[in-house]
Amino acid sequence: MKLREVLQLTDGKVLTRNTDLDLEVKMGCGADLMSDVLAFTHEGTLLMSGLTNPQVVRTAEMAGIQAIVFVRGKIPPPETIALAEEKGIALLASKYTMFETCGRLYKAGLPSCGLFESSLKRWREFFGEE
Amino acid sequence: MSIPPSTPERKREITRLQELVYELRVRDAMTTRVITVTPQTTIAEFREVLRANRISGTPVVDEGRMVGIISIEDLIKALAAGQMNATVGEKMTPRPATLYDDEPLIHAVGKFSSLGYGRFPVINRQGDLVGILVQGDIVRALLHQLEVEYHEEEIRRYRASHIFEDILADQVTLRFRYQVPGGDFERAGEASSRLKKTLSRLGIHPRIVRRVAIAAYEAEMNIVIYTDGGELIAEVDPEKVYLQAVDDGPGIPDIQKAMEPGFSTAPEWVREMGFGAGMGLPNIQDCADEMRLESTVGVGTRLEVVIYLDSGGRPCGG
């Protein structure tokens, strides 16, 4: 899904300069815990987050995430936007909640990041099944 | 896709396959040369179409528009009822379920298992019939992509090893050292960012780089959050990346406890920034091929992580 479609589906706005709206995101992840972003995404994921500090951009950089949507109408501080522009990471804003922002994109066909071995391991340990 | 119980090696391959079904589109897997019949075609003629093309079903097209789908099962039913002169229009399934050519392949996998059909006509967003997809196409596309990536990976490895070949010595290890100031949240992550860029420039496979970067970043955040400062040291040789995160205090009283997912001693302000949820060390372990943590209260902590360059480009936790 192109960022252009993400914007349309979420009635969103672009926060960074020189943003390539033709950038393709392959899947989506909604998270406010940065360790979850690192553990439960793949390269090319679109991140939805309510956190706006510069560490979100750092985390995205480490995880190979090229675009972030800030939900609930949260606008990041200038230092976050500056760091994102330096790293070439696109920042978008959505006025909808995390649930609705993710829901709109999922409904339009943006898939999730799928299942992870670490989650399955915990699942099996607790429920004792595959 | 169901996940069979597996060896670690197999697990990696399956994880990559799972990723690929998200990355590839229906159009990457579909057959574009679509054989079609019309509603006026008789069942006897339809049988000949199947036989001649060695296929088991076709879309039904009337004046350029797809109006249905017919398969070998419909043929068998007509045969059993002695209706070989009936028309395709009478026996077809009208308004068949379709796939869009730009949908991720995972949608096709889902539809095959939920609807139980043997094939899906593929249309573009304008509604034109552009291809057909059977389950075997999906497997073939995945295998093809894995093969292509395997070759790309070979080339990357060649590039990665090149610098080591150009330097004349019996053994070469590159050592990169980064200072991490404690408590400086503003700059936290800079060391890992620079390390990530450096490893990419060395030509190391992006998946390996991502794993090292995630491990380094979690380790760097721990130094920033809990200590007065420390350093990240990465040693790269032709086989592996050996990463150390070293600080001189305050130390971890109970390492086993610290390794438990969800256990954290982080202060509130750290949690508000999205860190300190007790997943840092478990995340590092998921990314590492080998990990060792030593700590003495009041003296310091040393975390060692080894990630092998040929560890199959598996994702963290894969």
Contacts between the chains, C-beta under 8 A, distances in Angstrom:
chain1	res1	chain2	res2	distance
A	26	B	22	5.8
A	26	B	23	5.7
A	26	B	104	7.6
A	27	B	22	5.5
A	32	B	274	5.8
A	33	B	274	5.7
A	33	B	275	8.0
A	33	B	277	4.9
A	33	B	279	7.1
A	34	B	221	8.0
A	34	B	273	7.8
A	34	B	274	4.2
A	34	B	275	5.5
A	35	B	218	6.9
A	35	B	275	7.1
A	35	B	277	5.6
A	35	B	279	3.5
A	35	B	280	5.9
A	35	B	283	5.4
A	36	B	277	7.6
A	36	B	279	6.9
A	38	B	214	4.8
A	38	B	217	7.0
A	38	B	218	6.8
A	38	B	283	5.6
A	38	B	316	7.3
A	39	B	214	8.0
A	39	B	279	6.6
A	39	B	283	5.1
A	39	B	286	6.5
A	39	B	316	6.3
A	39	B	317	6.1
A	42	B	19	5.8
A	42	B	22	7.8
A	42	B	315	6.3
A	43	B	206	6.9
A	43	B	207	7.9
A	43	B	210	6.8
A	44	B	23	7.7
A	49	B	274	7.9
A	51	B	273	7.1
A	51	B	274	4.6
A	53	B	185	7.9
A	53	B	273	5.4
A	53	B	274	7.4
A	54	B	186	7.0
A	55	B	185	7.2
A	55	B	188	6.6
A	55	B	189	6.4
A	55	B	273	5.9
A	55	B	274	6.5
A	55	B	275	7.2
A	56	B	274	6.9
A	58	B	188	7.2
A	58	B	189	3.5
A	58	B	192	7.8
A	58	B	193	6.7
A	58	B	217	7.1
A	59	B	189	7.6
A	59	B	217	7.3
A	59	B	274	7.7
A	61	B	189	7.7
A	61	B	193	6.0
A	61	B	196	7.3
A	62	B	189	7.3
A	62	B	192	6.1
A	62	B	193	7.5
A	62	B	196	6.6
A	62	B	210	7.5
A	62	B	213	4.5
A	62	B	214	5.5
A	62	B	216	7.9
A	62	B	217	4.5
A	63	B	210	7.0
A	63	B	214	6.7
A	64	B	206	7.2
A	64	B	210	5.5
A	79	B	186	7.6
A	87	B	193	8.0
A	109	B	103	6.4
A	109	B	104	7.4
A	109	B	107	7.2
A	111	B	22	5.4
A	111	B	104	5.5
A	111	B	106	5.6
A	111	B	107	7.7
A	113	B	22	7.9
A	114	B	18	5.5
A	114	B	19	7.4
A	114	B	22	6.5
A	114	B	106	7.9
A	115	B	3	7.8
A	115	B	18	7.3
A	116	B	317	5.3
A	116	B	318	7.8
A	117	B	11	6.6
A	117	B	15	6.7
A	117	B	317	5.1
A	117	B	318	5.5
A	118	B	282	7.7
A	118	B	286	5.6
A	118	B	317	3.9
A	120	B	3	7.4
A	122	B	261	7.7
A	130	B	3	7.4
A	130	B	5	7.5
